[in-house]
Amino acid sequence: MEQNVANEELFIKVVSALDELRPFLHEDGGDLEIVDITPDKTLKIQFVGACGSCSMNNMTFKNGVEDAIKRLVPEIKQVEPVNFTLNK
């Protein structure tokens, strides 16, 4: 039972962090959705709307989303997009 409470609290923290980012994404017709939070604390997200096919989604992810999530929710160890491939 404690694990479920911890998972719910982590989910709420992630949603709160994403809510801080959403106004910037909404300006361009996009948004983010949580796909999964794995047991090893990897957050899997996907860009939706205009952000899903935007040529700038790599930069938005690396310089905005990933940094903000890790700063606001330090329990998250890794952030992975599911609907595009990161340019390394």
C-alpha positions in Angstrom: 0.0 0.0 0.0 2.8 2.4 0.8 4.2 2.0 -2.7 0.9 3.1 -4.3 0.8 6.2 -2.1 4.4 7.0 -3.0 3.6 6.5 -6.7 0.5 8.7 -6.5 2.5 11.4 -4.8 5.2 11.2 -7.4 2.6 11.4 -10.2 1.0 14.5 -8.6 4.5 16.2 -8.4 5.1 15.4 -12.1 1.7 16.7 -13.1 2.3 19.9 -11.2 5.7 20.3 -12.9 4.2 19.8 -16.3 1.5 22.3 -15.5 4.2 24.9 -15.1 5.4 24.1 -18.6 2.1 23.8 -20.4 1.4 27.5 -21.0 4.5 27.8 -23.1 3.6 24.7 -25.1 -0.1 25.8 -25.5 1.2 29.1 -27.1 2.3 26.9 -30.0 -0.7 24.6 -30.0 1.0 21.7 -28.2 1.0 19.9 -24.9 2.5 17.0 -23.0 1.1 13.7 -21.7 2.5 11.3 -19.1 2.8 7.9 -20.6 4.4 6.1 -17.7 6.5 6.5 -14.6 8.6 3.3 -14.3 9.7 1.6 -11.1 13.2 2.9 -11.7 11.8 6.5 -11.7 12.0 7.1 -15.5 9.3 9.4 -16.7 8.0 8.6 -20.2 6.2 11.5 -21.9 4.8 12.3 -25.3 4.4 15.6 -27.0 0.9 16.1 -28.5 -0.8 18.6 -30.8 1.6 20.8 -32.7 4.5 19.7 -30.5 4.3 16.1 -31.7 5.5 16.9 -35.2 7.4 20.1 -34.5 11.0 20.2 -35.8 12.0 21.9 -32.6 10.7 19.2 -30.2 14.3 17.9 -29.5 15.4 21.4 -28.3 12.2 22.0 -26.4 12.6 18.6 -24.7 16.3 18.9 -23.8 16.4 22.6 -22.9 12.9 22.9 -21.3 11.0 19.9 -20.4 13.8 17.5 -19.2 15.6 20.2 -17.2 12.4 21.5 -15.5 11.2 18.0 -14.6 14.5 17.1 -13.0 14.7 20.4 -11.2 11.1 20.3 -9.9 10.8 16.6 -9.3 14.3 15.4 -8.3 13.0 11.9 -7.6 12.7 11.4 -11.4 16.0 10.0 -12.6 15.4 10.1 -16.3 12.9 11.6 -18.8 12.3 9.9 -22.1 10.1 11.0 -25.0 8.1 8.2 -26.5 6.9 9.8 -29.8 10.2 11.1 -31.2 13.9 10.2 -31.2 16.3 12.4 -29.3 19.2 13.8 -31.2 22.3 13.1 -29.1 
